[in-house]
Amino acid sequence: MKLTSLIAIGAAIAALAQNEFVSTWKADGVTEIDFAGRKVAAVLVSDDTSLRVPTEEALAREITARGPVGVPSYRIMPKELFKDKDAAKQWFERASIAGLVVLRPVNVETDKVYSSAVWASGYYNYAWDYWGTSWATVIPLGKGRDQHTLTVETVLFDLSKGTPIWGGVTRTTDPKNVQTYVKSLAIDVVKKLEKEGLVKKRP
């Protein structure tokens, strides 16, 4: 099969944040994938409509820009039926959807980040008492800030068989803007697919 597509995903990221690929996978025997001119649905697995709608719209635009016809999944079927897999299958078949790009946030970690300066309290009357207690009670100085790390799973399905073709897990820090995130992740996913020989490079 020939490939002119591909796909990407979204949730929310700062303009300068980097998408780190933690792992990728592709189906055995897959060389290239061709969704050119066919409908590929953009899906964000989220109950938050205010996040899902703009994310799927942005992702669908990225898909369309690469050959297929990107369709936001929220337009395909009523939202109250989305968790019913049998209903979803019927609606997507009725809409002639050939492929799915599913974005699923799988983890969000929040860490407190401090400056490099620290102050250690301890016993002052003896050097080694001070030493031992100090290393046991290291206290960061200054006001810390929350740093958010978002882990996102992306899976590409061929609906003619219902099987996955490719999957990847990305991690990024301090997510903020949905549109920026989708575009950056779309580009990074396509580059990864190009590197793995699944997508032909654009001229």
Secondary structure, DSSP 8 states (H G I E B T S, - for coil): ----------S-B-TT---EEEEEEE-TT------TTSEEEEEE--S-HHHHHHHHHHHHHHHHTTSSEEEEGGGTS-GGGTT-HHHHHHHHHHTTEEEEEEEEEEEEEEEEE--S-EEE----SSHHHHHHHHHHSEEE-S--EEEEEEEEEEEEEETTTTEEEEEEEEEEES--BHHHHHHHHHHHHHHHHHHTTSS----
